[in-house]
């Protein structure tokens, strides 16, 4: 496992940098340009997001691909090597434990995005297949190019998706019927259909425009109170799987502290000029 250290900005699977004030861009890539998902790739994502989660210089994140496609699914060579390791164990319990280790590793990568206190925007181009669906549904905002396409492809490999797609996709698009159609048929969904059902909120003509718009939104978020932004995300994630009553309790308890923050006071007139953004303390 190749781990990204705190002072580093890249490894063989991704690089990240501050491209605008308080906005970090995470470029995923591999040598083929197809960004197939392997164990080490998933570890790189988890470690990178964990670092940015605790970096006060970071207030919003944009994940994009530096390759030909966003992600073309499982890394078949990596999966084949893993299957050999599992097959080499004689005991069924030990084979099960090895499978559990890999599944948890993949799940951890995308849970890191979902639980990251900083909003995460994903900019998708080309193919978005298999485990990539688990990645993008863990993000807060999804944009794509008009030539993008999406596929829950795990059934074609004789397995059920286990990186979070089956759990998040129905909530993201708000339609059990369409989510089950995608997951049970493994059919491709083009960008226009993805936008129509709510999988993505915007689609752009080119990758350049896509990235610019994603960074513009990330910068807009970064200019707002980090206390208020992170509280908002935490409340929305919490409320997804709970009743409105529980969600109201949750945000009320958090705002007992957050509305005493200096951010709350300097964001309001007369402290805030209508033509000038407030300068918020790092958080």
C-alpha positions, 0 to 999 in steps of 0.5 A, spaced: 500 500 500 502 506 497 500 512 502 500 519 501 504 523 507 501 529 509 507 533 506 506 530 499 502 532 493 502 526 489 503 518 488 502 514 482 494 514 482 493 521 484 495 528 485 492 534 489 493 541 489 490 548 492 488 551 485 484 557 488 484 560 495 481 554 499 479 550 493 483 543 492 483 539 486 484 532 486 486 529 479 486 521 479 490 518 473 493 511 472 498 510 466 493 507 461 488 513 462 482 509 464 483 509 471 481 502 473 480 501 480 485 497 484 486 496 492 492 501 491 488 506 488 482 506 493 487 507 498 490 513 495 483 516 495 482 514 502 488 517 504 488 523 500 481 525 502 483 524 510 488 529 509 484 534 506 479 533 511 483 535 516 487 541 512 484 548 515 487 550 508 482 546 504 474 548 504 472 545 498 474 539 494 474 538 486 475 531 484 476 530 476 480 525 472 487 527 468 486 520 464 481 519 458 476 517 462 473 518 469 474 511 471 473 504 467 471 500 472 475 494 476 482 493 475 481 486 472 489 485 473 488 487 480 482 483 481 485 477 478 491 477 482 486 478 488 482 472 486 489 468 486 490 469 493 483 467 495 483 461 491 490 459 495 487 459 502 484 452 503 480 454 509 473 457 507 473 462 513 480 465 511 477 466 504 472 469 507 476 474 511 480 476 505 474 478 501 472 482 507 478 485 508 478 488 500 471 489 500 472 494 507 478 497 504 474 499 497 468 501 502 473 506 506 475 510 500 468 512 498 466 513 506 471 518 506 468 522 501 461 522 504 464 523 511 469 529 509 466 535 512 468 539 506 464 539 500 466 535 495 464 536 487 466 531 482 467 532 475 466 526 470 468 525 463 468 519 459 466 512 462 464 512 469 463 505 471 463 500 476 466 502 483 466 509 480 459 509 481 460 508 488 465 514 488 461 519 485 454 517 489 458 519 495 460 526 493 456 532 494 455 535 487 456 531 481 457 535 474 459 531 467 460 532 460 455 531 455 459 525 452 459 522 459 456 515 460 454 511 467 454 504 468 453 499 474 457 494 471 459 489 477 453 484 475 457 483 468 463 480 473 458 476 476 458 480 483 453 485 486 456 492 487 459 493 494 462 499 494 456 503 496 452 504 489 446 500 491 445 504 498 446 511 495 444 511 488 436 510 490 437 516 495 441 520 490 436 520 484 430 519 488 427 513 484 427 506 486 425 504 480 430 507 476 436 505 481 434 498 480 433 498 473 441 501 472 443 496 478 439 489 475 440 490 468 448 493 468 445 498 462 449 504 460 446 511 462 448 517 457 449 524 460 442 527 458 438 521 461 443 521 468 441 529 468 434 528 467 434 523 473 438 527 477 444 523 478 448 529 475 445 536 476 449 539 470 452 537 463 457 541 459 460 541 452 467 540 454 472 538 459 475 545 460 468 548 461 466 542 466 472 543 470 472 551 470 464 550 472 466 545 478 472 550 480 467 556 480 462 552 484 468 550 489 470 557 490 463 560 491 463 554 497 470 556 499 468 564 500 462 562 505 463 561 512 466 554 513 463 553 520 456 554 516 458 550 510 461 544 514 455 544 519 450 544 513 453 538 510 453 534 516 446 535 517 444 533 510 448 527 510 445 525 517 438 527 515 438 522 509 437 516 513 433 519 518 426 522 520 425 529 519 424 529 527 431 527 528 434 531 523 431 537 526 434 535 533 440 534 530 441 541 526 438 544 533 443 541 537 449 543 532 447 550 531 447 551 539 454 552 538 455 554 531 450 560 531 455 563 537 461 562 532 464 569 530 462 567 522 455 568 524 456 575 526 461 577 521 457 575 516 451 579 517 450 587 516 452 591 519 459 587 520 459 585 512 459 590 506 454 588 501 460 588 496 465 584 500 466 577 502 467 576 510 474 574 511 473 567 515 478 564 520 481 558 518 477 552 520 
